[in-house]
């Protein structure tokens, strides 16, 4: 069931949205050699950015093969560009954009996190390459030309971009599902722990009350027993037969 839900959620990030975003960004990049502060903020905060920004390389606009020095230089340049101090006309959006850039940079500073991100990008590329081979194989089987649109480097790059975003989105959905499950399990364990503690407390209180009342119950029983014996002695004295006088014996 969880897998089906994940697929459904992933589909909300439509291919059309990916395509529009990619096309618009590329148009801006062609028009301006360097995006302005406002354009970068718009890029980082546009609709669907919660999914687009899962790819730290796209956030920083840097290749996965970039060196650590290139990464640091790119971060400095981009962070300065979107910093709230440089965008005092729109400080709130600038702050959000800056946080996105900072998060992507810190993620890529972690070797394990960077490796995972690189693996996702590589998986996206390998998937597209596989699909292209399958297309060509089918075209050859049908006796048709094996030329496909992905032969165009830009189209191929766009296809890899879309597939990579989908993979990042799927991983994020699974992470959230796993996190929700773990939270539910922690909550259930905590509730069970509290219930066990309350049960133990009730048992201790019952035992304490029982022990405190035991002496009282014993004393009451002893009092009752002693009163019973007293009454028995008194009743026996009344039952003694009267002494017979000598005259009556004759």
C-alpha positions as CSV (number, residue, x, y, z in Angstrom):
1,X,0.0,0.0,0.0
2,X,2.8,2.4,0.9
3,X,4.5,1.9,-2.5
4,X,1.2,2.7,-4.3
5,X,0.9,5.9,-2.2
6,X,4.4,6.8,-3.0
7,X,3.9,6.4,-6.8
8,X,0.7,8.5,-6.5
9,X,2.5,11.3,-4.7
10,X,5.4,11.2,-7.1
11,X,3.0,11.6,-10.0
12,X,1.9,15.0,-8.6
13,X,5.2,16.3,-9.8
14,X,4.1,16.2,-13.4
15,X,6.3,15.9,-16.4
16,X,4.8,19.1,-17.7
17,X,5.9,21.0,-14.6
18,X,9.4,19.6,-15.0
19,X,9.5,20.5,-18.6
20,X,8.2,24.1,-18.1
21,X,10.7,24.7,-15.3
22,X,13.6,23.3,-17.2
23,X,12.7,25.2,-20.4
24,X,12.2,28.6,-18.6
25,X,15.5,28.3,-16.7
26,X,17.4,27.5,-19.9
27,X,15.8,30.4,-21.6
28,X,16.9,32.7,-18.8
29,X,20.4,31.2,-18.9
30,X,20.6,31.9,-22.7
31,X,19.4,35.4,-22.2
32,X,21.7,36.3,-19.4
33,X,25.2,34.9,-18.9
34,X,24.7,35.2,-15.1
35,X,21.3,35.2,-13.5
36,X,20.4,38.2,-11.5
37,X,19.6,38.1,-7.8
38,X,15.9,38.3,-8.5
39,X,16.1,35.6,-11.2
40,X,18.0,33.3,-8.8
41,X,15.4,33.8,-6.0
42,X,12.6,33.2,-8.5
43,X,14.3,30.0,-9.7
44,X,14.8,28.7,-6.2
45,X,11.3,29.5,-4.9
46,X,9.2,28.8,-8.0
47,X,6.2,26.4,-7.8
48,X,7.4,22.9,-7.4
49,X,10.7,24.0,-5.8
50,X,10.2,21.7,-2.9
51,X,10.9,18.9,-5.4
52,X,13.4,20.7,-7.7
53,X,15.5,21.7,-4.8
54,X,16.0,18.1,-3.7
55,X,18.8,17.9,-6.2
56,X,21.7,19.9,-4.6
57,X,23.6,20.1,-7.9
58,X,20.6,21.8,-9.6
59,X,20.3,24.2,-6.6
60,X,23.9,25.3,-6.9
61,X,23.9,24.9,-10.7
62,X,27.1,22.8,-10.7
63,X,28.1,19.5,-12.2
64,X,28.3,16.4,-10.0
65,X,31.9,16.1,-11.1
66,X,32.9,19.5,-9.8
67,X,35.8,19.7,-7.3
68,X,35.5,20.8,-3.7
69,X,37.1,24.2,-4.7
70,X,34.7,24.7,-7.5
71,X,31.8,23.9,-5.1
72,X,33.0,26.4,-2.6
73,X,33.4,29.1,-5.2
74,X,30.0,28.4,-6.6
75,X,28.4,28.5,-3.1
76,X,30.1,31.8,-2.3
77,X,29.0,33.4,-5.5
78,X,25.4,32.2,-5.3
79,X,24.9,32.8,-1.6
80,X,26.1,36.4,-2.0
81,X,23.7,36.8,-4.9
82,X,20.6,35.7,-3.0
83,X,21.6,37.0,0.5
84,X,18.9,39.1,2.2
85,X,21.4,42.0,2.6
86,X,21.7,42.2,-1.2
87,X,17.9,42.0,-1.6
88,X,16.5,44.4,0.9
89,X,13.5,45.0,-1.3
90,X,12.4,41.3,-0.8
91,X,14.3,40.1,2.3
92,X,11.9,37.3,3.3
93,X,12.1,35.5,-0.1
94,X,15.8,36.1,-0.2
95,X,16.2,34.5,3.2
96,X,14.3,31.4,2.0
97,X,16.4,31.2,-1.1
98,X,19.6,31.6,0.9
99,X,18.6,28.8,3.2
100,X,18.0,26.5,0.2
101,X,21.5,27.3,-1.2
102,X,23.1,26.8,2.2
103,X,21.3,23.5,2.8
104,X,22.5,22.2,-0.6
105,X,26.0,23.3,0.0
106,X,26.2,21.7,3.5
107,X,24.7,18.4,2.1
108,X,27.5,18.2,-0.6
109,X,30.1,18.8,2.1
110,X,29.2,15.5,3.6
111,X,30.9,12.7,1.7
112,X,28.2,10.2,2.2
113,X,25.4,12.6,1.4
114,X,27.3,13.8,-1.7
115,X,27.8,10.2,-2.8
116,X,24.1,9.5,-2.5
117,X,23.3,12.6,-4.6
118,X,25.8,11.6,-7.3
119,X,24.4,8.0,-7.3
120,X,20.9,9.4,-7.9
121,X,22.1,11.6,-10.8
122,X,24.0,8.6,-12.3
123,X,20.9,6.4,-11.9
124,X,18.8,9.0,-13.8
125,X,21.3,9.1,-16.6
126,X,21.6,5.3,-16.8
127,X,17.8,5.0,-16.9
128,X,17.5,7.4,-19.8
129,X,20.3,5.6,-21.7
130,X,18.5,2.3,-21.1
131,X,15.3,3.7,-22.5
132,X,17.0,5.1,-25.5
133,X,18.5,1.7,-26.2
134,X,15.1,0.1,-25.9
135,X,13.6,2.6,-28.3
136,X,16.4,2.0,-30.9
137,X,16.0,-1.8,-30.5
138,X,12.3,-1.6,-31.1
139,X,12.7,0.7,-34.1
140,X,15.3,-1.7,-35.6
141,X,12.9,-4.6,-35.0
142,X,10.2,-2.6,-36.8
143,X,12.6,-1.9,-39.7
144,X,12.5,1.8,-39.1
145,X,15.2,4.5,-38.7
146,X,16.9,4.3,-35.3
147,X,17.1,8.0,-34.9
148,X,15.4,9.2,-31.7
149,X,14.9,12.7,-30.2
150,X,17.3,11.9,-27.4
151,X,20.1,11.9,-29.9
152,X,20.0,15.6,-29.5
153,X,22.3,16.4,-26.5
154,X,19.9,19.0,-25.2
155,X,16.9,16.7,-25.3
156,X,19.0,13.9,-23.7
157,X,20.1,16.3,-21.0
158,X,16.5,17.4,-20.4
159,X,15.4,13.8,-20.2
160,X,18.1,13.0,-17.6
161,X,17.1,16.1,-15.7
162,X,13.4,15.0,-15.5
163,X,14.2,11.5,-14.5
164,X,16.7,12.6,-11.9
165,X,14.1,14.9,-10.3
166,X,11.6,12.0,-10.2
167,X,14.2,9.8,-8.5
168,X,14.9,12.5,-5.9
169,X,11.2,13.0,-5.4
170,X,10.6,9.2,-4.9
171,X,13.5,9.0,-2.4
172,X,12.1,12.0,-0.5
173,X,8.6,10.5,-0.3
174,X,10.0,7.2,0.9
175,X,12.0,9.1,3.5
176,X,9.0,10.9,4.8
177,X,7.0,7.6,4.9
178,X,9.8,6.0,6.8
179,X,10.0,8.9,9.2
180,X,6.3,8.9,9.8
181,X,6.4,5.1,10.4
182,X,9.2,5.5,12.9
183,X,7.4,8.4,14.6
184,X,4.3,6.2,14.9
185,X,6.3,3.3,16.3
186,X,8.0,5.6,18.8
187,X,4.7,7.0,19.9
188,X,3.2,3.6,20.3
189,X,6.2,2.4,22.3
190,X,5.9,5.5,24.5
191,X,2.2,4.9,25.1
192,X,2.9,1.3,26.0
193,X,5.7,2.5,28.4
194,X,3.4,4.9,30.0
195,X,0.6,2.3,30.4
196,X,3.1,-0.2,31.9
197,X,4.3,2.5,34.4
198,X,0.7,3.4,35.3
199,X,-0.2,-0.3,35.8
200,X,2.9,-0.8,38.0
201,X,1.9,2.3,40.0
202,X,-1.6,1.0,40.5
203,X,-0.3,-2.3,41.7
204,X,2.1,-0.7,44.1
205,X,-0.7,1.5,45.5
206,X,-3.0,-1.5,45.9
207,X,-0.3,-3.5,47.7
208,X,0.5,-0.5,50.0
209,X,-3.2,0.0,50.8
210,X,-3.6,-3.7,51.4
211,X,-0.7,-3.9,53.8
212,X,-1.7,-0.7,55.6
213,X,-5.3,-2.0,56.1
214,X,-4.2,-5.5,57.1
215,X,-3.2,-4.6,60.7
216,X,-6.6,-2.9,61.0
217,X,-8.4,-6.0,59.8
218,X,-6.5,-8.2,62.2
219,X,-7.2,-6.0,65.1
220,X,-10.8,-5.8,64.2
221,X,-10.9,-9.6,64.1
222,X,-9.2,-10.0,67.4
223,X,-11.5,-7.5,69.0
224,X,-14.5,-9.3,67.5
225,X,-13.1,-12.7,68.8
226,X,-12.5,-11.3,72.4
227,X,-16.0,-9.8,72.5
228,X,-17.4,-13.1,71.4
229,X,-15.6,-15.0,74.2
230,X,-16.8,-12.5,76.8
231,X,-20.4,-12.9,75.7
232,X,-20.0,-16.6,75.8
233,X,-18.7,-16.6,79.4
234,X,-21.6,-14.3,80.5
235,X,-24.2,-16.5,78.7
236,X,-22.8,-19.6,80.4
237,X,-23.2,-18.2,83.9
238,X,-26.9,-17.7,83.3
239,X,-27.3,-21.3,82.3
240,X,-26.0,-22.8,85.5
241,X,-28.8,-24.9,87.2
242,X,-29.9,-23.7,90.6
243,X,-28.6,-25.5,93.7
244,X,-31.1,-28.0,95.2
245,X,-31.8,-27.6,98.9
246,X,-31.5,-30.5,101.2
247,X,-35.2,-30.3,102.1
248,X,-36.2,-30.7,98.4
249,X,-34.1,-33.8,98.1
250,X,-36.2,-35.7,100.6
